[in-house]
Amino acid sequence: MAEDTDKWGVAAACCPALHGVALDLLPDSWQQQADFQQVFGASGWQQLQQQTLRRYHQRCAVTSVPASEVPLHVLPLWRFDQIRKQVQLAQLAPVCQPLLQLQQQLLSEDGLQGPEQHAAAVGLLQQVMVWEAAEVEKYLKYVQQRRQSLERDGWQLLPPEASAWLAGAAAAE
């Protein structure tokens, strides 16, 4: 029974809010601006990683697997503003080693070693995202097209240190 009322109620969490696998392929010319160790310095980047891991309770943002079972890596998630043609850091999120490897394989400039590896990577992405194979291929094509558009259409990468999410993360600490 709720305090000071005659009403009954219940609050329940049915499932955790988990991210999907984001494949954000930025132009090569932006790599220096998006290198968080260079932008924040080694100790600043390490502090941001620790804050992010604490925020996610030492769990993968996609699978919820704990860091005690598999290594976690903190990655940026980007927001793409179609109107202003700007890319901004949306947040940092921990991702488990297998998903990091999947991301690296799927975004590799060299491509995968062969059709078997590509099929395995697509299969894993299908499982994680609960997609059909055709949806995965369509998404991979979209990621490549978006990268080309970022370079061709004059998009701008906003400085990561200006992210509202980082300001909120610092205030929460």
N, C-alpha and C positions, 0 to 999 in steps of 0.2 A: 504494500500500500504506500502511495506517495505521501511524503510528509505534509501535514496540515491540510490534507484533502481526503475525500472519500473515494478517490480514484485508484484503481489498480493499474499497474503497468509493468512493462518489462523492457529492458534494453539488451539487445544481443548483437554481437558482431557475427555475421553469417560467413564472411570470408575476408581475408586481409586484402587491402588495396595493393595490388602488385602491378608493376610496370610491365609492358611488353618489351620485346627485344627491339631496341631502336638502332637502326643502321644509319648513322649519320656520317656521310662521306663528304668532308669539306675539301675545298680546292687545295692543292699543294701549296699555293702561294699564301695560304692562311695558317700553315702549320706552326710557324713561329709565334703568331698571335694566340694560337690555341694551345700552346705548350705551357701547361699550368706550372710546371717546375720553373720554367723561365719567367713567366709572368709574376708568380708569387714568391719565387726563390725556393730553394730546397726545403727550408724549415717551414715556410708558409704553406707550401703545398702539402707537406707531411701533416701539418696541423689541420688543414682542410679535409684531408683524407680521414684522419682520426675523428673529426667532428661528424663527418658523413657516416662513418661506420657506427658511431654511437647513436646517431639519429635513426639508423635502420636496425639497431639492436644487434649489430654484428651478423646481419643476414643479407643474402642476395636480394636485391630489389625486384628481381624477376621471378625467381623460384622459391624464395624464402629459406633456402638452404643455409644453415649456420656456418660461420667462419671456422668452427671447430671441425667441420667435415670436409671443407674444400676451401682453398685460398680465394679471397675476394680481392677485386681490383676496383678502385673508384674511377668512374668514367663520367664525362660530361654528357648531359642530355640537352639538346639544343632546341630552341623555339624559332621557327621560321615565320617571319612576319611578311606575308605576301604583299601587303599594301605598301609598306615602307621599304620593302626589299632589304630587310635587315635580319641577321641571325644573331640571337642572343642566348647566353647561357640560361637555360631554364632551371637546371639544378644539377647537382652531382649525385650519383647513385652507385652503390656497390654492386658489382656483377661477379658471379662465380667464374672460376677459371674455365670450365667447359664452354660457357656462353661467350666469354672473351675470345677464346680460340675460334668459336663458330663465327663470331663477328669478324675477326681478322681474316678467316678463310673466305668468307663471302664478300668482303670488301677488298681483297687483295688485288693489286694492279696486275699481278702475274696470273691471276686466276688460280683455280685449284689444280692439283697435279693430274687429275683425270676425272672421267665421268663418275667413277665409283665414289670419289671423295665429294664431288659436287652433290651427288644423290644423297650421300650420308648427311651432309650439311643441310641440305634442303629438308631431309626427313626429320632432323633434330629441330629445325625451325618450325616445321609443321606441328610437331608434338608440343613445343613450348607455346606457340601462338594459336594452336588448334585451327590451323588453316589447311586447305587443300594444296597440293603441289602447284597447281596453276596459280593460286593466290600468292604463293611464295615467289614464283618466277615473276609475276606481275609486280610485286613489291620490289624485288631486286632491280628490275628494269626502271621502276620509278626512282629508286635511290640514285642510280646512275644518271638518269635524266635531270634530276634535281641538282646534282653536282655540276653537270654541264651548264645548267641554267644559272647557277650561282656565279660561275666564271663569266659566262657570255652576257648576262643581263645586268651586270654592275651591282650585284648584291654587296652588302657591307657587313663585316663581322664587328659587332660592338665589343668593346673591351670586356673580357670576362670579369675583371675586378669591379665593373659598374653594375653587375647583376643584382637585381633586387633580392634574389634568392640568397646570395652570399651575405647581403646585409642582414637579412632575416636570420640566417644560420648563425652569424656572429652574435646577434642580439640574444638568441636562444641560449647561447653558451653562458 
